[in-house]
C-alpha cells in the first residue's frame, strides 16, 4: 500500500507500524510504504544507527557493543552489527528513532551524540556493496553506560579487539560498523 503525502485527493490510510517514508533526491518525503516494499521503489529511505559504549574493561578502556543480526533481520543477517540500526517510522526524527530502538534493544537510552548524517545517494561510494547505497543514514554515538550482562547475541570489544575482528574476519562485520570504525565513530581515540 502506497500513498502520496501531498495529494489532496487521497486520504492516507491508517499507517502500519512498519511504514517508512521514501525520499526524493533532496531528502524530502515522497511516499509512504511498508518497510518490506520500500527497496522495490528504487527510492531512498531513512535509517538511524547508534553505537553503544560500555564503561571500561580491566584496563579502563571503553568497549563497544556489537550485536549479531538475526536471520529475520532485513539489513545484514548473520553479521556483527550496531546494537541500534533500523528505519525511521513515518514522521519520526532520527533522535526519536534511536531512542525507540534502544528501548527495543532493552537498554535505557544513553546520552546520544550525533556522529554523522549521510544524505540520499552519498553512501553509494562508501558502502558500494550494501543496500544502503541510496539510504539516508543518521548515526549517533551512545553512552557510556555501566557494564551489563550481555545477551547471547552480543559482544563487548575494546579498540584492540575491534581492530582484530575487522582485520581477521572482515566479512563478519556489517558495512555500517566498518563505516563508523573507519571514520572514528565507534570507539574514542
C-alpha positions as CSV (number, residue, x, y, z in Angstrom):
1,X,0.0,0.0,0.0
2,X,1.5,3.3,-1.1
3,X,0.2,6.9,-0.9
4,X,1.5,10.2,-1.9
5,X,1.6,12.6,1.1
6,X,1.0,15.7,-0.9
7,X,-2.1,14.6,-2.9
8,X,-5.2,16.5,-1.8
9,X,-7.4,13.7,-3.3
10,X,-6.1,10.7,-1.4
11,X,-6.8,10.3,2.2
12,X,-3.9,8.5,3.9
13,X,-4.7,5.0,5.3
14,X,-4.0,4.0,8.8
15,X,-0.3,3.5,8.9
16,X,1.1,0.2,9.8
17,X,3.9,0.1,12.4
18,X,6.4,-0.8,9.7
19,X,5.5,2.1,7.4
20,X,8.5,4.1,6.2
21,X,8.9,7.3,4.1
22,X,10.6,7.0,0.8
23,X,12.5,10.2,-0.2
24,X,13.1,12.2,-3.3
25,X,16.6,13.2,-4.4
26,X,16.6,16.2,-2.0
27,X,15.7,14.0,1.1
28,X,12.1,15.1,1.2
29,X,9.3,12.5,1.9
30,X,7.7,11.5,-1.4
31,X,5.6,8.5,-0.5
32,X,4.9,6.1,2.4
33,X,5.1,2.3,2.0
34,X,5.9,-0.8,4.1
35,X,9.5,-1.5,5.1
36,X,9.3,-4.7,3.0
37,X,8.3,-2.9,-0.2
38,X,10.5,0.2,0.2
39,X,13.6,-1.2,-1.5
40,X,11.4,-2.1,-4.6
41,X,10.5,1.6,-5.1
42,X,14.1,2.4,-6.1
43,X,13.8,5.5,-3.8
44,X,15.9,6.3,-0.8
45,X,14.6,5.8,2.7
46,X,15.8,6.9,6.1
47,X,17.7,4.8,8.6
48,X,19.2,5.5,12.0
49,X,22.1,3.7,13.7
50,X,23.8,4.1,17.1
51,X,26.8,2.7,18.7
52,X,26.8,1.9,22.4
53,X,29.9,2.4,24.6
54,X,30.1,0.5,27.8
55,X,32.3,1.7,30.7
56,X,35.9,0.4,30.8
57,X,37.3,-3.1,30.7
58,X,40.0,-4.3,33.2
59,X,42.4,-1.7,31.7
60,X,39.9,1.1,32.0
61,X,39.3,1.3,28.2
62,X,35.7,1.7,27.0
63,X,34.2,-1.2,25.0
64,X,31.7,-1.1,22.2
65,X,28.7,-3.4,21.9
66,X,28.1,-5.3,18.7
67,X,25.0,-7.5,18.1
68,X,24.8,-10.5,15.9
69,X,22.0,-9.7,13.4
70,X,19.3,-12.4,13.5
71,X,18.3,-14.2,10.3
72,X,15.0,-12.5,10.1
73,X,16.6,-9.0,10.1
74,X,16.3,-7.5,6.7
75,X,19.5,-5.4,6.8
76,X,22.6,-7.6,7.5
77,X,21.6,-11.1,8.6
78,X,24.3,-13.0,10.4
79,X,26.8,-10.1,10.6
80,X,28.0,-8.2,13.7
81,X,26.1,-5.0,13.7
82,X,25.4,-1.9,15.7
83,X,23.0,-2.6,18.6
84,X,20.7,0.0,17.2
85,X,20.0,0.1,13.5
86,X,16.7,0.4,11.7
87,X,14.4,2.5,9.6
88,X,12.7,5.6,10.8
89,X,8.9,5.3,11.2
90,X,6.7,7.9,9.4
91,X,7.1,11.3,11.0
92,X,9.8,10.2,13.4
93,X,13.0,12.2,13.9
94,X,16.4,10.3,13.9
95,X,16.8,11.0,17.6
96,X,13.3,9.7,18.4
97,X,14.0,6.6,16.3
98,X,17.3,5.9,18.1
99,X,15.6,6.2,21.5
100,X,12.8,3.8,20.3
101,X,15.3,1.3,19.0
102,X,17.4,1.5,22.3
103,X,14.1,0.6,24.1
104,X,13.7,-2.4,21.8
105,X,17.3,-3.4,22.5
106,X,16.4,-3.4,26.2
107,X,18.8,-0.6,27.3
108,X,17.9,2.6,28.9
109,X,18.6,5.3,26.3
110,X,22.1,6.5,26.9
111,X,23.4,10.0,26.2
112,X,23.3,10.3,22.4
113,X,25.6,12.5,20.3
114,X,25.2,13.0,16.6
115,X,28.1,11.4,14.7
116,X,27.2,11.9,11.0
117,X,24.3,12.2,8.6
118,X,24.6,10.9,5.1
119,X,22.1,12.3,2.6
120,X,20.4,10.1,0.0
121,X,23.0,8.8,-2.5
122,X,26.1,9.7,-0.6
123,X,26.6,6.2,0.8
124,X,26.9,4.5,-2.6
125,X,30.6,5.4,-2.7
126,X,31.3,4.5,0.9
127,X,29.2,1.3,1.1
128,X,29.1,0.1,-2.6
129,X,28.1,-3.5,-1.9
130,X,25.4,-2.5,0.5
131,X,21.7,-2.0,0.3
132,X,22.4,1.3,2.0
133,X,23.7,2.9,-1.2
134,X,20.5,5.0,-1.7
135,X,19.7,5.4,2.0
136,X,19.7,8.5,4.1
137,X,21.6,7.4,7.2
138,X,22.0,9.2,10.5
139,X,24.5,7.8,13.0
140,X,24.8,8.5,16.8
141,X,27.3,7.6,19.4
142,X,25.6,6.4,22.6
143,X,27.0,6.0,26.1
144,X,29.0,5.3,28.0
145,X,26.7,3.1,30.1
146,X,27.5,0.9,33.0
147,X,28.5,-2.7,32.1
148,X,25.6,-5.1,31.8
149,X,25.2,-8.8,31.2
150,X,25.2,-9.3,27.5
151,X,22.6,-11.4,25.8
152,X,23.8,-14.4,23.9
153,X,23.9,-12.4,20.6
154,X,26.0,-9.5,21.9
155,X,29.7,-9.0,22.3
156,X,31.8,-6.3,24.0
157,X,35.0,-5.2,22.3
158,X,37.7,-2.8,23.2
159,X,39.7,-1.0,20.5
160,X,42.3,-3.8,20.0
161,X,39.7,-6.5,19.9
162,X,37.6,-4.5,17.4
163,X,40.6,-3.9,15.0
164,X,41.5,-7.6,15.3
165,X,38.0,-8.7,14.4
166,X,37.9,-6.4,11.4
167,X,41.4,-7.4,10.3
168,X,40.9,-11.2,10.6
169,X,37.2,-11.6,9.8
170,X,36.2,-8.5,7.8
171,X,33.2,-10.3,6.1
172,X,31.7,-10.9,9.6
173,X,31.2,-7.2,10.3
174,X,28.4,-5.1,8.7
175,X,29.3,-2.3,6.3
176,X,27.8,0.3,8.7
177,X,30.1,-0.9,11.6
178,X,33.1,-0.7,9.2
179,X,32.0,2.8,8.2
180,X,31.8,4.1,11.8
181,X,35.1,2.4,12.6
182,X,36.9,3.9,9.6
183,X,35.6,7.3,10.4
184,X,36.4,7.2,14.1
185,X,32.8,6.9,15.4
186,X,32.8,3.5,17.2
187,X,35.5,3.9,19.9
188,X,37.1,7.1,21.3
189,X,40.7,7.6,20.1
